[in-house]
Amino acid sequence: MSIARCKAETSSRDLAHWMAFDRIDPFTIDRTELILARFMALISNMMSKGGKATAMDFLQFVDKPAKPDNLAEAEQLFKRLFHGADQPIKRKS
């Protein structure tokens, strides 16, 4: 989709939701690499006692998301993720 078409067809609310989704599940990770990382985590967990490996452990070029320490911090992180997405869109007349 071209930028002009995207601007014409996508609302700011939709764009905010896509940006939030990209923060959670980045589009830049090649799906083949993600599948392989999940497979490597599965094998690692099968071969180790009490394995807790995740695909993120095998995707070294991806920043691991920050884990909140408490519920209030998690709520703030969630609000920042969807900053303004729940507000009505004000359009110029």
VENLINKA-V381443 format. One record per helix or strand. SS is the DSSP state (H for helix, E for strand). FROM is the first residue (numbers start at 0). TO is the last residue. If there is no record, write none. Layout:
# VENLINKA-V381443
SS;FROM;TO  SS;FROM;TO
This chain:
# VENLINKA-V381443
H;2;8  H;11;23  H;30;46  H;54;57  H;70;80
